[in-house]
Amino acid sequence: MHLVTYIGLVHRAEQTLADSFRVVGQGHAKEPDVLFTCQALAQMSDEHVRRLIPIIDRYGEQGHGDDVEEPERLHASGLAEVRSGPVGLLRDLQDLHVLGTLVQTTWTVIIQAAQGLRDHDLLKVARDAGGETARQLSWLNTRMKAAAPQALIVAR
């Protein structure tokens, strides 16, 4: 069953997203809304990981700390450091958005599998996490729109 590959992917991607939100928040702490919102959004992903643990206990996972490597293209790289200035913030927000989109689409396919398996517990976790990931992406979109004029038009 290939579901275990996607469980491993979403586990790793959610952890990476949480860590990346923290890096961006701390790295752009001069922007208080970025700092505090990124901390809150990181906690959302932390909660998704926590809720995923019973699912991992039931199904297992591949590509996360075991001998089976996940396919090369199913990989999420996090942000280890941030860029500086307004353009740096915009780029960091875009990177978070790309990572968040990977998380959201992974939850989407897990929802489909959960429906096929008639696994109501997995379905609830995946729907809840997918909905909250959509909220994370919505904030990122809004914040990028706010950052773009300053970053792209105002001369520095």
RABEL-V930230 format. One record per pair of residues at least 4 apart in sequence whose C-alpha atoms are under 7 Angstrom apart, sorted by sequence separation. I is the first residue (numbers start at 1). J is the second residue. If there is no record, write none. Layout:
i | j
I | J
I | J
//
This chain:
i | j
3 | 7
4 | 8
5 | 9
6 | 10
7 | 11
8 | 12
9 | 13
10 | 14
11 | 15
12 | 16
13 | 17
14 | 18
15 | 19
16 | 20
17 | 21
18 | 22
19 | 23
20 | 24
21 | 25
22 | 26
23 | 27
24 | 28
25 | 29
31 | 35
32 | 36
33 | 37
34 | 38
35 | 39
36 | 40
37 | 41
38 | 42
39 | 43
40 | 44
41 | 45
42 | 46
43 | 47
44 | 48
45 | 49
46 | 50
47 | 51
48 | 52
49 | 53
52 | 56
53 | 57
54 | 58
55 | 59
56 | 60
62 | 66
70 | 74
84 | 88
85 | 89
86 | 90
87 | 91
88 | 92
89 | 93
90 | 94
91 | 95
92 | 96
93 | 97
94 | 98
95 | 99
96 | 100
97 | 101
98 | 102
99 | 103
100 | 104
101 | 105
102 | 106
103 | 107
104 | 108
105 | 109
106 | 110
107 | 111
108 | 112
109 | 113
110 | 114
111 | 115
112 | 116
113 | 117
114 | 118
115 | 119
119 | 123
120 | 124
121 | 125
122 | 126
123 | 127
124 | 128
125 | 129
126 | 130
127 | 131
128 | 132
129 | 133
130 | 134
131 | 135
132 | 136
133 | 137
134 | 138
135 | 139
136 | 140
137 | 141
138 | 142
139 | 143
140 | 144
141 | 145
142 | 146
143 | 147
144 | 148
147 | 151
148 | 152
149 | 153
150 | 154
29 | 34
56 | 61
63 | 68
83 | 88
84 | 89
114 | 119
28 | 34
29 | 35
62 | 68
63 | 69
83 | 89
28 | 35
63 | 70
62 | 70
114 | 122
115 | 123
25 | 34
26 | 35
83 | 92
114 | 123
25 | 35
82 | 92
25 | 36
111 | 123
25 | 38
25 | 39
111 | 126
22 | 38
110 | 126
111 | 127
21 | 38
22 | 39
21 | 39
107 | 126
21 | 41
22 | 42
21 | 42
108 | 130
19 | 42
76 | 99
107 | 130
18 | 42
18 | 43
104 | 130
18 | 45
17 | 45
18 | 46
104 | 133
15 | 45
104 | 134
14 | 45
15 | 46
100 | 133
15 | 49
14 | 49
100 | 137
11 | 49
97 | 137
97 | 140
93 | 140
93 | 144
12 | 64
8 | 61
7 | 61
8 | 62
9 | 63
90 | 144
4 | 59
8 | 63
27 | 82
4 | 60
5 | 61
8 | 64
23 | 79
4 | 61
5 | 62
23 | 80
90 | 147
4 | 62
5 | 63
20 | 78
23 | 81
24 | 82
90 | 148
20 | 79
17 | 78
16 | 78
13 | 76
86 | 150
87 | 151
5 | 70
9 | 74
86 | 151
55 | 122
24 | 92
51 | 125
48 | 129
17 | 99
17 | 100
14 | 103
13 | 103
10 | 103
41 | 136
10 | 106
6 | 106
//
